[in-house]
Structures are given as structure tokens and as C-alpha cells.
């Protein structure tokens, strides 16, 4: 985006959203953060006076209308992002991630906004047939959260074909870093492991811990997402953003324990049926079209995250009392072992 724009960052008080909002302001854009603050307001402390903050819920059309008014572009990061949790709260998940996204899209179109950036997910690929995963791989979403992300990609495609929106779709892969919630027991294995160590409790792994992931440090996703608007080759053309440095979850747990210098050991519990064994992305398209290159190693990124987390101190996990399908709630959550 060469020209200065007024940009709405939906979900801008969250982990990734707050970093995106800061980067956009740094680049000279006028930024409005839109959030319902379910995850708290702590990240607002990172904003300068130049970032406008509007409280609102994507599930309410009037709030979305207020959020988009006068804006030139929308960066839509608002979602309830918890794959494993989504299997036992499918209706809540759909209401938040599909209906909320549709309402934001509708009001953006009504406001005459063209540029619409959507943060999708690695989850849309499901259990991949081949790794690393290219954008051309089948989308075999196999949990309710993934289905919502895939569904909204389709909504964007439809309204693009109707000539109403210019969508940019970014599929993120296992992002971590400072400001990621440590009190959420359902998502974000890096902050969960760190928080367990801060509390003096053993990190808990679902299954054997040999699941392979490529964990991407926050700065390695913020820059490319802020670069994407205006790139004609990426209009309605989803792109993977993530590192290709692969680690097992067990390696991550052991690295966390070592870097934090605590006398703890990994505990193993039964696996979750929705967990994918191996998943990481091919970033050749991002390299070609955005000049993308992940810069932060797992070791260095974890070190930076731990420094931030120690400053925050241990957090009490906040469990969801609400469940729609109780028998699908993993025992680790009902026993509050994480």
C-alpha cells in the first residue's frame, strides 16, 4: 500500500491484530482497532495515541457498520481461534467465525470498501496428503474451526466474482510470540507450555508428542500481511505464510523447559481425534510474490517470548464452562489439568 489509507483492524486488540495495527500505523496509515475485548484490553497499552479504538462485536451488524465507517480497507482478524475446542462448541464457533465474518464483509461492501484482508489458517488443509503444503493442496477441513475459515474464503470468492470486494487471503501456520494469551488452555501450545512452566507445573502433551509443526514467530507474519494489499497477483489468491523450520511438539516442550531453567518434565495424555500428525507449509509463492523469508528461528523466537512472558508472570487458565457436546470435551479440560 503505497498510499495512506484509513484501515480497520477487526480483532485488533488480539495477539496478531495488535501487532498488525502497530505495523500499519508505523507505515503511515490511519488505523482503527475494532474489538469486543473478550481476550482483554491489555494489548491496548502498546498503542500510541494515533490508533483509534472502537469497541464492538462482529456478530452485530450495527457494530460492524460503526467500525467500517469512513475506512478504505479492512484487515479481518477477529475470530474464536481454537481448533480442538471447536468440536464441542460448533454452533458458537460458527456464529462467531462465519456469521461474524459475513456481517463484517456485508458492512464493508455497504461502505464501498474494496480491499479486504482475511487471515485464514493452516487448519483449512486438514490432514495433508503431502508436506510441505502448497496452496494448491485440497482443502479438507476436518474440524469446525477449519470449516469456518474455509467457508469464509468461499464467501470472499463469491463477492469478488460479483465485483463487490477485492479479497486478500493469508493462511497462517502456528504463530507465536509476545502478547499471545497465556491464560487460554485451548490454543497456542507455545504460551501454554510457557505458562505451565511459570506456574511450576509439567507441560502436558496430547498423544506421543511426535506431531510435527513449523512454529512461526509473530514478526514473520506481520510484515507480509501488511505488504499484501495492492499486489494484483494475490487478489483472491490465497497465500501461505509461515516458517519451514520443523519441530516436534515434544522438542518444543523440552526446549521451553530448558530455556526457562525449570526442573520439570513432559507429561503425556491421550491424543485428540482432530489433531494432525504432520503439517507445515510451502512458502515458495510468498517468496516469489512478496519476497518473503522467515527470519526468526524457533530458538530465538522462543527466547524473546519467554522474556516477555516472565514480565507478565504466571496466568490462571480461563476455562470455557459452556459446551454444546459434552461427550466430545477432552478430559484434560474437564479436569482442568492444563
C-alpha positions as CSV (number, residue, x, y, z in Angstrom):
1,X,0.0,0.0,0.0
2,X,1.9,3.0,-1.3
3,X,-0.8,5.5,-0.5
4,X,-2.0,6.3,3.0
5,X,-5.3,4.6,3.9
6,X,-7.7,4.6,6.8
7,X,-7.7,0.9,7.8
8,X,-10.0,-1.0,10.2
9,X,-8.2,-3.9,12.0
10,X,-11.0,-6.2,13.3
11,X,-9.7,-8.2,16.2
12,X,-7.0,-5.5,16.6
13,X,-6.7,-5.9,20.4
14,X,-5.8,-9.5,20.0
15,X,-2.4,-11.2,19.6
16,X,-1.7,-10.9,15.9
17,X,-4.2,-8.0,15.4
18,X,-2.4,-5.7,17.8
19,X,0.9,-6.3,16.1
20,X,-0.7,-5.7,12.7
21,X,-2.3,-2.4,13.9
22,X,1.1,-1.1,15.1
23,X,2.8,-2.0,11.9
24,X,0.2,-0.3,9.8
25,X,0.4,2.8,11.9
26,X,4.2,2.7,11.6
27,X,3.8,2.7,7.8
28,X,1.8,5.9,8.0
29,X,-1.7,4.6,7.8
30,X,-4.6,5.8,9.9
31,X,-5.6,2.8,12.0
32,X,-8.9,2.0,13.8
33,X,-8.9,-1.1,16.0
34,X,-12.3,-2.8,16.4
35,X,-12.6,-5.5,19.1
36,X,-15.1,-6.9,21.7
37,X,-12.2,-7.3,24.2
38,X,-13.2,-10.9,25.1
39,X,-9.4,-11.5,25.3
40,X,-8.9,-8.4,27.5
41,X,-7.6,-4.9,26.9
42,X,-4.0,-5.4,27.9
43,X,-2.6,-5.0,24.4
44,X,-4.1,-1.5,24.1
45,X,-1.3,-0.4,26.3
46,X,1.1,-1.0,23.3
47,X,-0.8,1.5,21.1
48,X,0.2,5.1,20.6
49,X,-2.3,8.0,20.5
50,X,-2.6,7.7,16.8
51,X,-4.5,4.4,16.9
52,X,-8.3,4.8,17.3
53,X,-10.0,2.1,19.4
54,X,-13.7,1.2,18.8
55,X,-15.4,-1.4,20.9
56,X,-17.8,-3.6,19.0
57,X,-18.8,-7.2,18.2
58,X,-18.6,-8.6,14.7
59,X,-21.7,-10.6,15.3
60,X,-23.7,-7.3,15.5
61,X,-24.3,-5.5,12.2
62,X,-24.7,-2.1,13.8
63,X,-21.3,-2.5,15.4
64,X,-19.7,-3.5,12.2
65,X,-21.3,-0.6,10.5
66,X,-19.8,1.7,13.1
67,X,-16.4,0.0,12.7
68,X,-16.1,0.3,8.9
69,X,-17.5,3.9,8.6
70,X,-15.0,6.1,6.8
71,X,-12.5,3.3,6.2
72,X,-10.7,2.4,3.0
73,X,-9.7,-1.2,3.9
74,X,-10.5,-3.9,6.4
75,X,-8.0,-6.3,7.9
76,X,-10.2,-9.0,9.4
77,X,-8.5,-11.0,12.1
78,X,-11.4,-11.3,14.5
79,X,-12.2,-15.0,15.3
80,X,-12.6,-17.6,18.0
81,X,-9.5,-19.5,17.1
82,X,-9.4,-22.8,18.9
83,X,-9.4,-25.9,16.6
84,X,-9.5,-28.6,19.4
85,X,-12.2,-26.7,21.3
86,X,-14.4,-26.1,18.3
87,X,-15.5,-29.8,18.2
88,X,-17.5,-29.3,21.3
89,X,-18.8,-25.8,20.7
90,X,-19.7,-26.0,16.9
91,X,-22.6,-23.6,17.0
92,X,-20.8,-20.9,19.0
93,X,-17.8,-21.4,16.6
94,X,-20.0,-20.9,13.5
95,X,-21.8,-17.9,14.9
96,X,-18.6,-16.1,15.8
97,X,-16.4,-17.1,12.8
98,X,-18.9,-17.4,9.9
99,X,-21.8,-15.1,10.8
100,X,-19.5,-12.5,12.4
101,X,-17.2,-12.5,9.3
102,X,-20.2,-12.3,6.9
103,X,-21.6,-9.3,8.8
104,X,-18.2,-7.5,8.7
105,X,-18.0,-8.3,5.0
106,X,-21.5,-7.1,4.3
107,X,-20.9,-3.7,6.0
108,X,-17.6,-3.3,4.3
109,X,-19.4,-3.7,0.9
110,X,-22.1,-1.3,2.0
111,X,-19.5,1.3,2.9
112,X,-17.9,0.9,-0.5
113,X,-14.7,-0.6,0.8
114,X,-12.9,-2.8,-1.7
115,X,-9.7,-4.1,0.0
116,X,-10.5,-6.8,2.4
117,X,-7.7,-8.8,4.0
118,X,-8.7,-12.1,5.7
119,X,-6.4,-14.2,8.0
120,X,-7.3,-17.8,7.3
121,X,-5.5,-20.8,8.6
122,X,-3.3,-23.8,8.1
123,X,-6.4,-25.7,9.5
124,X,-8.2,-25.4,6.2
125,X,-5.9,-28.1,4.7
126,X,-6.9,-30.6,7.4
127,X,-4.7,-33.7,7.4
128,X,-2.5,-33.1,4.4
129,X,-1.8,-35.7,1.8
130,X,1.7,-34.2,1.3
131,X,4.1,-31.9,3.1
132,X,5.1,-29.2,2.9
133,X,1.7,-28.0,1.9
134,X,1.2,-25.9,-1.2
135,X,-1.7,-23.5,-1.7
136,X,-2.9,-25.9,-4.4
137,X,-3.4,-28.7,-1.9
138,X,-7.0,-29.9,-1.3
139,X,-8.9,-28.1,1.5
140,X,-10.0,-31.0,3.6
141,X,-11.1,-29.0,6.7
142,X,-11.7,-31.6,9.4
143,X,-12.8,-29.6,12.5
144,X,-15.5,-26.9,12.9
145,X,-12.9,-24.1,13.3
146,X,-11.2,-25.1,10.0
147,X,-14.6,-25.3,8.3
148,X,-15.4,-21.7,9.3
149,X,-12.2,-20.5,7.8
150,X,-12.7,-22.4,4.6
151,X,-16.3,-21.3,4.3
152,X,-15.4,-17.6,4.6
153,X,-12.8,-17.9,2.0
154,X,-15.6,-19.1,-0.3
155,X,-17.8,-16.1,0.7
156,X,-15.0,-13.8,-0.3
157,X,-14.6,-15.6,-3.6
158,X,-18.3,-15.2,-4.4
159,X,-18.4,-11.5,-3.6
160,X,-15.2,-10.9,-5.5
161,X,-16.8,-12.6,-8.5
162,X,-19.8,-10.3,-8.0
163,X,-17.4,-7.4,-8.3
164,X,-18.0,-6.2,-4.8
165,X,-14.7,-6.8,-3.0
166,X,-11.0,-7.2,-3.5
167,X,-10.0,-10.0,-1.1
168,X,-6.5,-11.0,0.1
169,X,-6.4,-14.3,1.9
170,X,-3.4,-15.2,4.1
171,X,-3.1,-18.7,5.6
172,X,-1.1,-18.6,8.8
173,X,0.8,-21.5,10.3
174,X,1.2,-21.9,14.1
175,X,2.0,-18.3,15.0
176,X,3.5,-17.5,18.4
177,X,5.2,-14.6,20.3
178,X,4.7,-11.8,22.8
179,X,1.0,-10.8,23.6
180,X,-0.3,-14.3,22.8
181,X,-2.7,-15.2,25.6
182,X,-1.2,-17.4,28.2
183,X,-4.5,-17.9,30.1
184,X,-6.1,-19.8,27.2
185,X,-5.9,-23.6,27.7
186,X,-7.4,-24.4,24.3
187,X,-5.0,-22.8,21.8
188,X,-1.4,-21.8,21.4
189,X,0.9,-24.6,22.5
190,X,3.8,-22.2,23.0
191,X,2.2,-19.9,25.5
192,X,0.5,-22.9,27.2
193,X,3.9,-24.6,27.7
194,X,5.5,-21.3,28.9
195,X,2.6,-20.6,31.4
196,X,2.8,-24.2,32.8
197,X,6.5,-23.7,33.4
198,X,5.9,-20.3,35.1
199,X,3.3,-22.0,37.3
200,X,5.9,-24.7,38.2
201,X,3.7,-27.4,36.5
202,X,4.7,-30.0,33.9
203,X,3.9,-29.2,30.3
204,X,1.1,-31.5,29.0
205,X,1.2,-33.1,25.5
206,X,-1.7,-34.8,23.7
207,X,-0.5,-38.1,22.3
208,X,3.1,-39.0,21.9
209,X,4.5,-35.5,21.2
210,X,5.9,-36.5,17.8
211,X,3.4,-34.3,16.0
212,X,5.5,-32.1,13.7
213,X,4.8,-28.3,13.3
214,X,6.6,-25.2,12.0
215,X,6.1,-22.5,14.6
216,X,6.2,-19.0,13.2
217,X,7.3,-16.0,15.2
218,X,4.9,-13.1,15.1
219,X,7.2,-10.6,13.3
220,X,7.5,-13.2,10.4
221,X,3.7,-12.9,9.7
222,X,3.1,-9.2,10.4
223,X,5.3,-7.8,7.7
224,X,3.9,-9.9,4.8
225,X,0.2,-9.3,5.8
226,X,0.9,-5.6,5.8
227,X,2.6,-5.9,2.4
228,X,-0.3,-7.7,0.6
229,X,-2.8,-5.0,-0.3
230,X,-2.3,-3.7,-3.8
231,X,-0.5,-6.9,-5.0
232,X,-2.7,-7.7,-8.0
233,X,-1.3,-11.2,-8.3
234,X,-2.6,-12.0,-4.8
235,X,-6.2,-10.8,-5.3
236,X,-8.5,-13.8,-4.4
237,X,-5.3,-15.9,-4.5
238,X,-4.7,-17.5,-1.0
239,X,-1.1,-17.5,0.2
240,X,0.8,-19.4,2.9
241,X,2.8,-17.5,5.5
242,X,5.0,-19.4,7.9
243,X,8.4,-20.8,8.6
244,X,9.6,-24.1,7.1
245,X,11.7,-24.9,10.3
246,X,10.0,-28.0,11.6
247,X,10.0,-29.3,15.2
248,X,8.0,-31.9,17.1
249,X,5.8,-30.8,19.9
250,X,7.9,-32.8,22.3
251,X,11.0,-30.9,21.1
252,X,9.2,-27.6,21.7
253,X,8.3,-28.7,25.3
254,X,11.8,-29.7,26.1
255,X,13.3,-26.6,24.6
256,X,10.8,-24.5,26.7
257,X,11.8,-26.3,29.9
258,X,15.5,-25.9,29.1
259,X,15.3,-22.2,28.2
260,X,13.2,-21.4,31.3
261,X,15.6,-23.3,33.6
262,X,12.9,-25.2,35.5
263,X,13.1,-28.7,36.9
264,X,10.0,-30.1,35.2
265,X,9.3,-32.9,32.7
266,X,6.8,-33.5,30.0
267,X,3.5,-35.3,30.8
268,X,1.6,-37.2,28.1
269,X,-2.2,-37.6,27.9
270,X,-4.5,-39.3,25.3
271,X,-4.4,-37.7,21.9
272,X,-7.2,-35.6,20.5
273,X,-9.0,-37.1,17.5
274,X,-8.8,-33.9,15.5
275,X,-5.0,-33.4,15.8
276,X,-2.9,-33.5,12.7
277,X,0.3,-35.6,12.8
278,X,2.5,-33.6,10.5
279,X,1.7,-30.2,9.0
280,X,3.9,-27.3,7.7
281,X,3.7,-25.1,4.7
282,X,5.5,-24.5,1.4
283,X,6.2,-20.7,1.2
284,X,7.5,-20.6,-2.4
285,X,4.6,-18.4,-3.5
286,X,5.2,-15.9,-0.8
287,X,8.9,-15.8,-1.6
288,X,8.1,-15.2,-5.3
289,X,5.3,-12.7,-4.9
290,X,6.1,-10.9,-1.6
291,X,9.9,-11.5,-1.3
292,X,9.0,-13.4,1.9
293,X,11.6,-15.0,4.1
294,X,11.0,-16.1,7.7
295,X,13.9,-14.5,9.7
296,X,13.4,-15.7,13.3
297,X,14.5,-19.2,14.4
298,X,12.5,-21.2,16.9
299,X,15.2,-20.9,19.5
300,X,15.4,-17.1,19.2
301,X,11.7,-16.6,18.9
302,X,11.1,-18.7,22.0
303,X,13.7,-16.8,23.9
304,X,12.0,-13.5,23.1
305,X,8.6,-14.8,24.0
306,X,9.9,-16.2,27.3
307,X,11.4,-12.8,28.2
308,X,8.0,-11.2,27.6
309,X,6.1,-13.9,29.5
310,X,8.3,-13.7,32.6
311,X,7.5,-10.0,32.7
312,X,3.8,-10.9,32.6
313,X,4.1,-13.6,35.3
314,X,2.1,-16.8,35.5
315,X,-1.6,-16.7,34.5
316,X,-4.6,-18.6,35.7
317,X,-6.1,-20.6,32.8
318,X,-9.6,-19.4,31.8
319,X,-11.8,-22.4,31.0
320,X,-15.0,-22.4,29.0
321,X,-17.9,-23.5,31.2
322,X,-20.1,-23.7,28.1
323,X,-20.2,-26.8,26.0
324,X,-22.7,-27.9,23.3
325,X,-21.5,-31.6,23.0
326,X,-20.2,-32.6,26.5
327,X,-19.0,-36.1,25.5
328,X,-16.6,-34.5,23.0
329,X,-14.9,-32.4,25.6
330,X,-11.4,-33.9,26.3
331,X,-10.9,-34.9,29.9
332,X,-7.9,-32.7,30.1
333,X,-10.2,-29.7,30.0
334,X,-12.9,-31.0,32.4
335,X,-10.2,-32.0,34.9
336,X,-8.5,-28.6,34.3
337,X,-5.1,-30.3,34.1
338,X,-3.7,-27.7,31.7
